[in-house]
Amino acid sequence: MARVCQITGKRPQVGNSVSHANNKTKRRFYPNLQKKRFFIPEEGKWITLKLSTKAIKTINKVGISAVLKEAKANGNLVL
């Protein structure tokens, strides 16, 4: 599975590793992704999502139903 947040759509970014001698080599900055299970009371079932920690904090604040509805409206939700 790709390293992409299923709610926010965050992906790895590309940058440079810079040594003490100022040599630059390409590297990737990966998002902090976690697998997390959520219970959806409207459907009465559990879902497992691969989320960034920012998305987990948003779900804790707003609620899973509101976040899923907004992600579907924006076209970010990848299930």
N, C-alpha and C positions, 0 to 999 in steps of 0.2 A: 504494500500500500504506500502511496506517495506521502511525503512529509508535508502535508497540507492540512490546516485546521478546517474542519468541516463546517464551522459556523462563520468565522471571520474571513477565511480564505487566505490566511497568512501562509507564505511560502518561504523557502530558503532564499537568502540574499547573497550576492556575490561581492567580494571585496578583496583586499590585499592583506597578506601577512607581511608585516614590516619588521625586518631584523634590526639589531643594534647598528649594523653597518648600512642601514637604509636600503637593503635589498628587498624587492617586492616580488612576492609569488602569490598566485591566485589561491583563494580559499573561499569556503562557504560559511555563512552564518545561519544556523538552523533555528527555527522557532522552537520554543519550549513546549513540546506536545506531550499530552498525557491521554491515556485511555480512561474513560469515565463512563459509568453506567448511570442512567437517569430513569426514574419511573414517571411515566406520563399518565396522570390520573384520568384524563378524558378518554384515552384509548384502553386504559387498564393493562398496559404492558411496559416492559423495560426495553430501553434502547442503549446501545453502546456507541459512543462517539469518540473520535480522536480530536481533541481540542487543545488549543493554546491555553496557557494559564490565565490569560486575560479573558478569554471566553468563559472559563469556569467561574471567574469572579463575577462576570456579568450575569451568568445564569443564577448564581447565588443571590445576587441583588434583585434582579427583575423577575426571575422565574423561568422555568424551562419552556412552558407553553408560549409565553410572549416572545422569547428568543427564537424559537422554532418558527413561529408565525412571521416574524420580521425577516429571518434568513430566507424563508421560502419566497417572500415578496421581493427581496433583493436578488434572488437567484444564486445565493451563496451556498445553500444547503446541498451537501453531497451525501446522499444516503445510499 
